[in-house]
Amino acid sequence: MMTTLKNIALWFERRLHLVKLYEQTAGHPVPKSTGSWFYTFGSMTLTCFVIQIVTGIFLAMAYVPSAAEAYHSLELLNYAQPLGWVMRGMHYWGSTMMVIVMMCHMTQVFLWGAYKYPRELTWLSGCVLLVLTLGLAFSGQVMRFDADAYWGVGIGAAVGGRIPVVGDAVVHLLLGGPIIGTDALSRFFSLHVFILPGSLLAFVSIHLRLVLGKGINEQPKPGVLVKRETYDQYYHGIIKREGVPFAAIINKDVVANGILLLVIVALTLFVGPKGPGIPANPPLVIPEAKPDYPFLWLFAAAALLPNGSEIWLFFVFPAIAALALFALPFLSNEGEKHWRRRPVSIAIVVLTYLGVGLLTYEAIVGPWSPHMDAWSGLPIKAEYIKGRTPVELQGALVFQNMQCRNCHAIAGEGGHRGPDLTAVATRMTNPQLVRQVIQGGGNMPAYARNLSPEETRALVAYLCSLHPPNVPPAREAVGVLKPIGESSPTPTPGGNSVTSNQ
């Protein structure tokens, strides 16, 4: 019996070379110092990617990439399909955690100087994996095709359309036409399910091959400098003195991945999947589509920066950041690797995480953020309805149904993205309100195409009624203002004017 089993094992070995495969992967020698908790982020990122593939396969069985059916297929998964909401939750939180642990992995590699010689290509492939992961996170949000996703695509298309020379082609490639509909959703579906995961798999293979070929970066020591002429010999000396098989130091990776899996499952069970939110409806404009957690900092920056800074935020800054990331291993290829001897690197990491963290916090709790359910959850108080004419009451309905409450508060209740409208009639006249509603301005979109003339007239009539009882509404100035000391000419019966001095 033992002889038979041995022969079978040898038969497979001669054809698959399993021993050699083990020696080159799990059995390849690595520095003993890499058996650290700081080296677990790479395997955790890979675990998240596996979760995304497995849950994504199950979700694709029920999801319908159609503008008319996408939202309903997600509701079916949430409420009708057995364990559908679990798969959606695992997929959503797995995506969020994948971005987080990948950023931690990139930070650890940066602080440990693992991008220096001879691991330049390893760093570059990791940068490409980061970009692909962010692309997966964004395209996954579009799959919900709720109001946030719809207007998120609209904002993304507007940004893409500003790219010099190829802007129009990029927009047409993403949307497949002039509107955001089934063609756009099917293209994002292909991007999310086929193109990006396939590219990610390819670069993961390249990344792992580079890690195996050039070895895992040893724990850096202060004062030990990287030099092209001597580093390879130095690294082989470390492997010879203290090298251990990779399989011998994976105990911390197993524990870290177990904790990661428990966190994802806990978030799925106690928080649940995200959305879908308000159904996508083109006439219902959402001024700022709120993205998922990995992009909240960008949402906050776009809202807080002054008008006209969009070019810097969406083009100049990303271009500089990408250029810096990809050029880093060539600009700083040798020298000190230990983070304690590189204060500039520490400052870059601290400032980056501090900025992203504060912007994310502001995006979550900032009073300027749109109150996305105010239009349906906050009724207008009776004192702001009582005594209004039928036209003004119709305007109050337009005000509520067009989700104006999401960004504008009345008596302090509602969104604070725009100004409080409790006494707007004391600040703006009827013509000014008409222009603001039709043309927009500042952070407010134009509603000319979303409101009929009758709806605009009714809405402005209601807004003109919002003033305290003892304060008259604003009026247009009559006549020409004169400098102090002069009075306006007074017409006489003969047609001449008389001017009197004050």
VEXDREN-2710 file (C-alpha; in Angstrom, 1 decimal):
% VEXDREN-2710
k/r/px/py/pz
1/MET/0.0/0.0/0.0
2/MET/2.8/2.4/1.0
3/THR/4.7/1.6/-2.2
4/THR/1.6/2.3/-4.3
5/LEU/1.0/5.7/-2.6
6/LYS/4.7/6.5/-3.1
7/ASN/4.6/5.7/-6.8
8/ILE/1.5/7.8/-7.2
9/ALA/3.2/10.7/-5.4
10/LEU/6.3/10.3/-7.6
11/TRP/4.1/10.2/-10.7
12/PHE/2.6/13.6/-9.8
13/GLU/6.0/15.0/-8.8
14/ARG/7.6/14.1/-12.1
15/ARG/4.9/16.0/-14.0
16/LEU/4.0/18.9/-11.7
17/HIS/7.4/19.4/-9.9
18/LEU/5.6/20.1/-6.6
19/VAL/8.7/19.9/-4.5
20/LYS/10.4/22.5/-6.6
21/LEU/7.3/24.7/-6.6
22/TYR/7.2/24.5/-2.8
23/GLU/10.9/25.4/-2.6
24/GLN/10.3/28.5/-4.8
25/THR/7.2/29.7/-3.0
26/ALA/6.3/28.8/0.6
27/GLY/9.7/27.2/1.1
28/HIS/11.9/30.0/-0.2
29/PRO/14.2/31.5/2.4
30/VAL/13.5/34.9/3.8
31/PRO/15.2/36.9/6.6
32/LYS/14.0/35.8/10.0
33/SER/13.4/39.5/10.9
34/THR/10.5/39.6/8.4
35/GLY/8.4/37.5/10.8
36/SER/6.8/40.7/12.1
37/TRP/3.3/42.0/12.4
38/PHE/4.3/44.9/10.1
39/TYR/4.8/42.3/7.2
40/THR/1.3/41.0/7.4
41/PHE/-0.4/43.7/5.4
42/GLY/0.5/42.2/2.0
43/SER/-1.1/38.9/2.7
44/MET/-4.2/40.7/4.2
45/THR/-4.6/42.6/1.0
46/LEU/-4.5/39.3/-1.0
47/THR/-7.1/37.9/1.4
48/CYS/-9.4/40.8/0.7
49/PHE/-9.0/40.3/-3.0
50/VAL/-9.9/36.6/-2.7
51/ILE/-13.1/37.6/-0.7
52/GLN/-13.9/40.1/-3.5
53/ILE/-13.6/37.4/-6.2
54/VAL/-15.7/34.8/-4.3
55/THR/-18.5/37.1/-3.2
56/GLY/-18.5/38.9/-6.6
57/ILE/-19.1/35.6/-8.4
58/PHE/-22.2/35.0/-6.3
59/LEU/-23.5/38.6/-6.7
60/ALA/-23.0/38.4/-10.5
61/MET/-25.5/35.5/-10.5
62/ALA/-28.3/37.8/-9.4
63/TYR/-27.2/41.3/-10.5
64/VAL/-28.7/42.7/-13.6
65/PRO/-26.6/45.5/-15.2
66/SER/-29.5/47.4/-16.6
67/ALA/-30.6/50.9/-15.6
68/ALA/-34.1/49.7/-15.1
69/GLU/-33.3/46.5/-13.2
70/ALA/-30.0/47.1/-11.3
71/TYR/-31.6/48.8/-8.3
72/HIS/-34.3/46.2/-8.0
73/SER/-31.8/43.3/-8.3
74/LEU/-30.0/44.7/-5.3
75/GLU/-33.2/45.0/-3.4
76/LEU/-33.9/41.3/-4.3
77/LEU/-30.5/40.4/-2.9
78/ASN/-31.1/42.4/0.3
79/TYR/-34.6/41.1/1.1
80/ALA/-35.5/38.0/-0.9
81/GLN/-32.3/36.1/-1.9
82/PRO/-31.1/33.8/0.9
83/LEU/-27.9/35.2/2.3
84/GLY/-27.9/37.8/-0.5
85/TRP/-27.4/40.7/2.0
86/VAL/-24.5/38.7/3.6
87/MET/-22.7/38.4/0.2
88/ARG/-23.3/42.1/-0.4
89/GLY/-22.0/43.1/3.0
90/MET/-18.9/40.9/2.7
91/HIS/-18.3/42.4/-0.8
92/TYR/-18.7/46.0/0.3
93/TRP/-16.7/45.8/3.5
94/GLY/-14.1/43.5/1.9
95/SER/-13.6/46.3/-0.7
96/THR/-13.3/49.0/2.0
97/MET/-10.8/46.9/4.0
98/MET/-8.8/46.1/0.9
99/VAL/-8.2/49.8/0.3
100/ILE/-7.3/50.3/4.0
101/VAL/-4.8/47.4/4.3
102/MET/-3.3/48.2/0.9
103/MET/-2.6/51.7/2.1
104/CYS/-1.1/50.3/5.3
105/HIS/1.1/48.0/3.2
106/MET/2.3/50.8/0.9
107/THR/3.1/52.9/4.0
108/GLN/5.1/50.1/5.6
109/VAL/7.0/49.6/2.4
110/PHE/7.7/53.3/2.1
111/LEU/8.9/53.7/5.7
112/TRP/11.0/50.6/5.6
113/GLY/12.7/51.8/2.4
114/ALA/11.7/48.6/0.5
115/TYR/11.4/50.6/-2.8
116/LYS/15.1/51.1/-3.0
117/TYR/17.5/48.9/-5.0
118/PRO/16.9/46.2/-6.2
119/ARG/13.1/46.3/-5.6
120/GLU/12.1/49.2/-7.9
121/LEU/9.8/47.1/-10.1
122/THR/8.2/45.6/-7.0
123/TRP/7.3/49.1/-5.8
124/LEU/6.0/50.2/-9.3
125/SER/3.8/47.1/-9.6
126/GLY/2.4/47.9/-6.1
127/CYS/1.5/51.4/-7.3
128/VAL/-0.3/50.0/-10.3
129/LEU/-2.2/47.6/-7.9
130/LEU/-3.2/50.6/-5.7
131/VAL/-4.6/52.4/-8.8
132/LEU/-6.5/49.3/-9.9
133/THR/-7.9/48.7/-6.4
134/LEU/-9.2/52.3/-6.2
135/GLY/-10.8/51.8/-9.7
136/LEU/-12.5/48.7/-8.4
137/ALA/-13.9/50.6/-5.4
138/PHE/-15.3/53.4/-7.5
139/SER/-16.8/51.2/-10.2
140/GLY/-18.3/49.0/-7.5
141/GLN/-20.2/52.0/-6.1
142/VAL/-21.6/52.6/-9.6
143/MET/-23.1/49.1/-9.6
144/ARG/-25.7/50.2/-6.9
145/PHE/-27.1/52.7/-9.5
146/ASP/-28.9/54.7/-6.8
147/ALA/-28.9/58.5/-6.7
148/ASP/-25.4/58.7/-5.2
149/ALA/-24.0/56.4/-7.9
150/TYR/-25.9/58.2/-10.7
151/TRP/-24.7/61.6/-9.8
152/GLY/-21.2/60.2/-8.9
153/VAL/-20.9/59.0/-12.5
154/GLY/-22.1/62.4/-13.7
155/ILE/-19.4/64.2/-11.6
156/GLY/-16.8/61.7/-12.8
157/ALA/-17.9/62.2/-16.4
158/ALA/-17.7/66.0/-16.0
159/VAL/-14.2/65.7/-14.6
160/GLY/-13.1/63.3/-17.4
161/GLY/-14.6/65.7/-20.0
162/ARG/-12.1/68.4/-18.9
163/ILE/-9.0/66.2/-19.8
164/PRO/-7.3/68.1/-22.6
165/VAL/-7.6/66.7/-26.1
166/VAL/-9.1/63.3/-25.2
167/GLY/-11.8/64.5/-22.7
168/ASP/-14.7/63.9/-25.0
169/ALA/-13.5/60.5/-26.1
170/VAL/-13.0/59.4/-22.5
171/VAL/-16.6/60.5/-21.6
172/HIS/-18.0/58.7/-24.6
173/LEU/-16.0/55.6/-23.8
174/LEU/-17.3/55.5/-20.2
175/LEU/-21.0/56.4/-20.9
176/GLY/-21.5/55.0/-24.3
177/GLY/-23.7/57.9/-25.3
178/PRO/-24.9/61.3/-24.2
179/ILE/-26.8/60.1/-21.1
180/ILE/-26.2/58.0/-18.0
181/GLY/-28.2/54.9/-18.7
182/THR/-27.9/51.2/-19.4
183/ASP/-25.0/51.6/-21.8
184/ALA/-23.0/53.4/-19.1
185/LEU/-23.9/50.9/-16.5
186/SER/-23.0/47.9/-18.7
187/ARG/-19.6/49.5/-19.4
188/PHE/-18.9/50.0/-15.7
189/PHE/-20.1/46.4/-15.1
190/SER/-17.6/45.1/-17.6
191/LEU/-14.9/47.3/-16.1
192/HIS/-15.7/46.1/-12.6
193/VAL/-16.2/42.4/-13.3
194/PHE/-13.8/41.7/-16.1
195/ILE/-11.2/44.4/-17.0
196/LEU/-10.1/45.6/-13.6
197/PRO/-10.1/42.2/-11.8
198/GLY/-8.2/40.6/-14.7
199/SER/-5.7/43.4/-14.7
200/LEU/-5.4/43.0/-10.9
201/LEU/-4.7/39.3/-11.2
202/ALA/-2.0/39.9/-13.8
203/PHE/-0.2/42.5/-11.7
204/VAL/-0.6/40.4/-8.5
205/SER/1.2/37.6/-10.4
206/ILE/3.9/40.0/-11.5
207/HIS/4.2/41.5/-8.0
208/LEU/4.5/38.1/-6.3
209/ARG/7.1/37.0/-8.9
210/LEU/9.1/40.1/-8.2
211/VAL/8.8/39.5/-4.4
212/LEU/10.1/35.9/-4.9
213/GLY/12.8/36.9/-7.3
214/LYS/14.3/39.8/-5.3
215/GLY/13.4/38.6/-1.8
216/ILE/11.4/40.2/1.0
217/ASN/13.0/43.3/2.3
218/GLU/14.8/42.7/5.6
219/GLN/14.1/44.7/8.7
220/PRO/16.2/47.9/8.1
221/LYS/18.8/48.8/10.7
222/PRO/19.9/52.4/11.5
223/GLY/23.1/53.3/9.8
224/VAL/23.1/50.4/7.3
225/LEU/23.1/52.0/3.9
226/VAL/21.9/50.5/0.6
227/LYS/24.6/50.5/-2.2
228/ARG/24.2/48.9/-5.6
229/GLU/27.7/47.5/-5.5
230/THR/27.3/45.7/-2.2
231/TYR/23.6/45.2/-1.4
232/ASP/23.1/41.8/-3.2
233/GLN/26.0/40.3/-1.4
234/TYR/24.8/41.8/1.9
235/TYR/21.3/40.3/1.4
236/HIS/22.6/36.9/0.5
237/GLY/24.7/37.0/3.7
238/ILE/21.6/37.7/5.8
239/ILE/19.8/34.7/4.1
240/LYS/22.8/32.5/4.7
241/ARG/23.1/33.5/8.4
242/GLU/19.4/33.7/9.5
243/GLY/17.3/32.7/6.5
244/VAL/14.2/30.6/7.3
245/PRO/11.5/29.2/5.0
246/PHE/8.6/31.6/4.4
247/ALA/6.2/28.9/5.7
248/ALA/8.0/29.0/9.1
249/ILE/7.1/32.6/9.8
250/ILE/3.4/32.8/8.5
251/ASN/2.0/32.3/12.0
252/LYS/1.4/36.1/12.4
253/ASP/0.0/36.3/8.9
254/VAL/-2.6/33.6/9.8
255/VAL/-3.6/35.4/13.0
256/ALA/-3.8/38.8/11.2
257/ASN/-5.9/37.4/8.4
258/GLY/-8.2/35.7/10.8
259/ILE/-8.7/39.0/12.7
260/LEU/-9.3/40.7/9.3
261/LEU/-11.9/38.1/8.4
262/LEU/-13.7/38.5/11.7
263/VAL/-13.8/42.3/11.3
264/ILE/-15.3/42.0/7.8
265/VAL/-17.9/39.4/9.1
266/ALA/-18.8/41.6/12.1
267/LEU/-19.3/44.7/9.9
268/THR/-21.4/42.6/7.6
269/LEU/-23.6/41.3/10.4
270/PHE/-24.0/44.4/12.5
271/VAL/-23.7/47.2/10.0
272/GLY/-24.8/45.4/6.8
273/PRO/-24.2/46.3/3.2
274/LYS/-24.5/49.8/1.9
275/GLY/-27.5/50.8/0.0
276/PRO/-29.0/51.0/-2.4
277/GLY/-30.2/54.5/-1.3
278/ILE/-32.5/56.9/-3.1
279/PRO/-33.4/55.5/-6.5
280/ALA/-31.6/57.2/-9.4
281/ASN/-33.9/59.9/-10.9
282/PRO/-32.4/62.5/-13.3
283/PRO/-34.9/65.3/-12.4
284/LEU/-34.0/65.0/-8.7
285/VAL/-30.6/66.7/-8.6
286/ILE/-28.2/65.8/-5.8
287/PRO/-25.6/68.7/-5.6
288/GLU/-22.9/66.6/-4.1
289/ALA/-23.0/62.8/-4.7
290/LYS/-21.6/61.2/-1.5
291/PRO/-19.1/58.5/-2.4
292/ASP/-18.0/55.4/-0.3
293/TYR/-15.5/55.7/2.5
294/PRO/-12.3/55.5/0.4
295/PHE/-13.2/58.6/-1.5
296/LEU/-14.9/60.7/1.3
297/TRP/-11.7/62.8/1.7
298/LEU/-11.9/63.8/-2.0
299/PHE/-15.6/64.7/-1.5
300/ALA/-14.8/66.9/1.4
301/ALA/-11.9/68.6/-0.4
302/ALA/-14.1/69.4/-3.4
303/ALA/-16.7/71.0/-1.1
304/LEU/-14.3/72.9/1.1
305/LEU/-11.9/74.3/-1.5
306/PRO/-12.8/77.6/-3.1
307/ASN/-14.5/77.7/-6.5
308/GLY/-12.3/77.3/-9.5
309/SER/-9.9/74.9/-7.7
310/GLU/-11.3/71.8/-9.4
311/ILE/-8.5/71.7/-12.0
312/TRP/-5.9/71.6/-9.1
313/LEU/-7.9/69.0/-7.1
314/PHE/-8.8/66.6/-9.9
315/PHE/-5.8/67.0/-12.3
316/VAL/-2.8/68.8/-11.0
317/PHE/-2.7/67.1/-7.6
318/PRO/-3.3/63.5/-8.8
319/ALA/-0.7/64.0/-11.6
320/ILE/1.9/65.2/-9.1
321/ALA/1.1/62.4/-6.6
322/ALA/1.3/59.7/-9.3
323/LEU/4.5/61.1/-10.7
324/ALA/6.1/61.2/-7.2
325/LEU/5.0/57.6/-6.4
326/PHE/6.3/56.2/-9.7
327/ALA/9.5/58.2/-9.6
328/LEU/10.3/57.5/-6.0
329/PRO/12.5/54.4/-6.5
330/PHE/14.6/56.2/-9.1
331/LEU/15.0/59.5/-7.1
332/SER/15.9/57.8/-3.8
333/ASN/17.4/54.5/-4.9
334/GLU/20.2/54.1/-2.4
335/GLY/21.1/55.2/1.1
336/GLU/19.4/55.0/4.5
337/LYS/16.4/52.7/4.8
338/HIS/15.5/52.9/8.5
339/TRP/12.6/55.2/9.1
340/ARG/14.2/56.8/12.2
341/ARG/16.9/58.2/10.0
342/ARG/14.5/59.6/7.4
343/PRO/12.5/62.4/9.1
344/VAL/11.2/63.7/5.8
345/SER/9.5/60.4/5.0
346/ILE/7.9/60.4/8.5
347/ALA/6.6/63.9/8.0
348/ILE/5.1/63.0/4.6
349/VAL/3.3/60.0/6.1
350/VAL/2.0/61.9/9.1
351/LEU/0.8/64.9/7.0
352/THR/-0.8/62.6/4.4
353/TYR/-2.8/60.6/6.9
354/LEU/-3.7/63.6/9.0
355/GLY/-5.0/65.4/6.0
356/VAL/-7.0/62.4/4.6
357/GLY/-8.3/61.6/8.1
358/LEU/-9.5/65.2/8.8
359/LEU/-11.1/65.5/5.4
360/THR/-12.9/62.1/5.9
361/TYR/-14.1/63.2/9.3
362/GLU/-15.4/66.4/7.9
363/ALA/-17.2/64.5/5.1
364/ILE/-19.0/62.4/7.7
365/VAL/-19.9/64.9/10.3
366/GLY/-19.5/68.3/8.7
367/PRO/-22.6/70.5/8.8
368/TRP/-22.1/71.5/5.2
369/SER/-22.7/67.9/4.0
370/PRO/-26.1/67.4/2.3
371/HIS/-28.8/65.9/4.6
372/MET/-29.7/63.3/2.0
373/ASP/-33.1/62.2/3.5
374/ALA/-34.3/65.6/4.7
375/TRP/-36.6/66.0/1.8
376/SER/-38.6/63.0/2.9
377/GLY/-37.9/62.8/6.6
378/LEU/-38.3/66.4/7.7
379/PRO/-41.7/68.0/7.2
380/ILE/-41.9/71.8/6.9
381/LYS/-43.2/73.2/10.1
382/ALA/-46.8/74.5/10.2
383/GLU/-45.8/78.1/10.8
384/TYR/-44.1/78.2/7.5
385/ILE/-47.1/76.8/5.7
386/LYS/-50.0/78.6/7.5
387/GLY/-51.6/81.5/5.6
388/ARG/-49.9/80.8/2.3
389/THR/-51.7/81.2/-1.0
390/PRO/-52.4/78.2/-3.2
391/VAL/-49.5/79.1/-5.5
392/GLU/-47.2/79.4/-2.4
393/LEU/-48.4/76.0/-1.1
394/GLN/-47.7/74.5/-4.5
395/GLY/-44.2/76.0/-4.2
396/ALA/-43.7/74.4/-0.8
397/LEU/-44.5/71.0/-2.5
398/VAL/-41.9/71.7/-5.2
399/PHE/-39.4/72.7/-2.6
400/GLN/-39.9/69.4/-0.8
401/ASN/-40.2/67.1/-3.7
402/MET/-37.1/68.5/-5.5
403/GLN/-35.1/67.7/-2.4
404/CYS/-34.2/71.3/-1.7
405/ARG/-34.2/70.4/2.0
406/ASN/-31.2/68.2/1.5
407/CYS/-29.0/71.3/1.2
408/HIS/-31.2/74.1/2.6
409/ALA/-32.6/74.3/6.1
410/ILE/-35.8/76.0/7.3
411/ALA/-35.8/77.0/11.0
412/GLY/-32.5/75.1/11.3
413/GLU/-33.9/71.8/10.1
414/GLY/-32.5/70.3/6.9
415/GLY/-29.1/70.4/5.2
416/HIS/-26.5/73.0/5.7
417/ARG/-24.7/72.7/2.4
418/GLY/-26.5/75.9/1.3
419/PRO/-27.7/78.9/3.3
420/ASP/-30.6/78.7/5.7
421/LEU/-33.8/79.9/3.9
422/THR/-35.9/80.8/7.0
423/ALA/-35.8/84.5/6.0
424/VAL/-34.5/84.3/2.5
425/ALA/-37.1/86.8/1.3
426/THR/-35.4/89.6/3.3
427/ARG/-32.1/89.0/1.5
428/MET/-33.1/88.3/-2.1
429/THR/-35.8/89.8/-4.3
430/ASN/-38.1/87.9/-6.6
431/PRO/-36.0/88.3/-9.7
432/GLN/-32.8/87.4/-7.8
433/LEU/-34.5/84.2/-6.6
434/VAL/-35.6/83.3/-10.1
435/ARG/-32.1/83.7/-11.5
436/GLN/-30.6/81.7/-8.6
437/VAL/-33.1/78.8/-9.2
438/ILE/-32.8/78.8/-13.0
439/GLN/-29.1/79.5/-13.4
440/GLY/-27.6/78.2/-10.2
441/GLY/-24.5/79.7/-8.7
442/GLY/-21.7/78.9/-6.3
443/ASN/-22.2/75.3/-5.2
444/MET/-25.9/75.2/-6.3
445/PRO/-26.7/73.6/-9.7
446/ALA/-28.9/75.1/-12.3
447/TYR/-32.5/73.8/-12.2
448/ALA/-33.7/75.3/-15.5
449/ARG/-34.0/71.9/-17.2
450/ASN/-35.5/70.3/-14.1
451/LEU/-38.4/72.7/-13.4
452/SER/-41.2/73.8/-15.6
453/PRO/-42.0/77.6/-15.7
454/GLU/-45.0/76.9/-13.5
455/GLU/-43.0/75.0/-10.9
456/THR/-40.3/77.8/-10.9
457/ARG/-43.0/80.5/-10.4
458/ALA/-44.6/78.6/-7.5
459/LEU/-41.2/77.8/-5.9
460/VAL/-40.1/81.4/-6.0
461/ALA/-43.5/82.6/-4.7
462/TYR/-43.1/80.3/-1.7
463/LEU/-39.5/81.5/-1.1
464/CYS/-40.7/85.1/-1.3
465/SER/-43.1/84.3/1.6
466/LEU/-40.3/83.3/3.9
467/HIS/-39.7/86.4/6.0
468/PRO/-40.6/87.4/9.6
469/PRO/-44.1/89.0/10.0
470/ASN/-42.6/92.3/11.1
471/VAL/-39.9/92.5/8.4
472/PRO/-40.9/93.4/4.8
473/PRO/-39.4/91.4/2.0
474/ALA/-36.6/92.7/-0.1
475/ARG/-37.4/95.0/-3.1
476/GLU/-35.6/96.2/-6.1
477/ALA/-34.1/99.7/-5.7
478/VAL/-36.2/102.4/-7.5
479/GLY/-34.6/105.4/-9.2
480/VAL/-30.9/106.4/-9.5
481/LEU/-28.9/106.7/-6.3
482/LYS/-27.2/110.1/-6.0
483/PRO/-24.2/111.1/-4.0
484/ILE/-24.9/112.6/-0.6
485/GLY/-25.6/116.3/-1.0
486/GLU/-27.6/115.9/-4.2
487/SER/-31.2/115.1/-4.7
488/SER/-33.0/113.5/-7.6
489/PRO/-34.5/115.9/-10.1
490/THR/-38.2/116.6/-9.6
491/PRO/-40.2/117.0/-12.8
492/THR/-42.3/120.2/-13.2
493/PRO/-45.5/120.6/-15.1
494/GLY/-43.7/122.2/-17.9
495/GLY/-41.4/119.3/-18.5
496/ASN/-38.4/120.9/-16.7
497/SER/-36.9/119.4/-13.6
498/VAL/-36.1/121.2/-10.4
499/THR/-33.1/120.3/-8.3
500/SER/-32.7/121.3/-4.7
501/ASN/-29.7/121.1/-2.6
502/GLN/-29.6/119.5/0.8
END
